[in-house]
Amino acid sequence: MNEFLMTTYTIALPVILGYIICLLKEQAHARNANSEGTKCLLRVKLMEYHDLYMKLQIIPSYALQNWVEMFQAYKGLGGNGMIDGMDHEVRNLPII
């Protein structure tokens, strides 16, 4: 009986572990796709904010707070330096 259990264990364990690894890889892929999509949406919104408030040459305090939070999230997701210059310009606008 012990030999049967050991044989079953040595066959089943690698199969189960392989299945778990496959599931984890699929989850990681989905997480990466979600992160990249979120980063892209944040970049678009940051550029829209930048264009709007640079034209106005002023920024409301609530919009600046939104900017700061979106910028931090964007950088946290690995956003590139393209937005860094925009961040500097937006943060130097007069606040209304």
C-alpha positions in Angstrom: 0.0 0.0 0.0 2.8 2.4 0.9 4.5 1.7 -2.4 1.3 2.5 -4.3 0.9 5.8 -2.5 4.5 6.8 -3.1 4.1 5.9 -6.8 0.9 7.9 -7.1 2.5 10.8 -5.2 5.6 10.9 -7.4 3.4 11.0 -10.5 0.7 13.4 -9.3 2.9 16.0 -7.6 4.7 17.1 -10.8 1.5 17.2 -12.7 -0.2 19.4 -10.1 2.8 21.6 -9.7 3.0 22.1 -13.5 -0.6 23.1 -13.6 -0.1 25.6 -10.8 2.9 27.1 -12.5 0.8 27.4 -15.7 -1.9 29.2 -13.9 0.5 31.6 -12.2 2.1 32.4 -15.6 -1.3 33.2 -17.1 -2.1 35.5 -14.1 1.2 37.3 -14.4 0.6 37.8 -18.2 -2.9 39.3 -17.4 -1.5 41.5 -14.6 1.2 42.8 -17.0 -1.3 43.5 -19.7 -3.5 45.4 -17.2 -0.6 47.4 -15.9 0.5 48.4 -19.4 -3.1 49.4 -20.3 -3.4 51.4 -17.2 -0.1 53.1 -17.8 -1.1 54.0 -21.4 -4.4 55.5 -20.2 -2.6 57.5 -17.5 -0.1 58.8 -20.1 -3.0 59.9 -22.4 -4.8 61.7 -19.5 -1.6 63.4 -18.3 -0.9 64.7 -21.8 -4.5 66.0 -22.0 -4.2 67.8 -18.7 -0.8 69.2 -19.7 -2.2 70.5 -23.0 -5.3 72.0 -21.5 -3.7 73.8 -18.5 -0.6 75.0 -20.4 -3.0 76.7 -22.8 -4.9 78.3 -19.9 -1.6 79.1 -18.0 -3.4 78.4 -14.7 -4.5 75.2 -13.0 -7.2 74.7 -10.4 -6.1 73.1 -7.1 -8.3 70.0 -7.6 -6.8 69.5 -11.1 -3.3 69.8 -9.7 -4.1 67.2 -7.1 -5.4 64.9 -9.8 -2.2 65.5 -11.8 0.0 64.6 -8.9 -1.9 61.4 -8.1 -2.0 60.3 -11.8 1.7 61.2 -12.2 2.7 59.1 -9.2 0.6 56.2 -10.4 2.2 56.5 -13.9 5.7 56.5 -12.5 4.8 53.6 -10.1 3.8 51.6 -13.2 7.2 52.3 -14.7 6.2 55.2 -16.9 9.1 56.7 -18.9 10.6 60.2 -18.6 8.6 61.8 -21.4 6.0 63.0 -18.8 8.7 64.3 -16.4 9.1 67.5 -18.3 5.4 68.0 -18.5 5.2 67.4 -14.7 7.7 70.2 -14.1 5.7 72.6 -16.3 2.3 71.8 -14.8 3.5 72.0 -11.2 4.9 75.5 -11.9 1.6 76.9 -13.2 -0.2 79.4 -11.0 -2.9 77.7 -8.9 -6.5 79.0 -8.7 
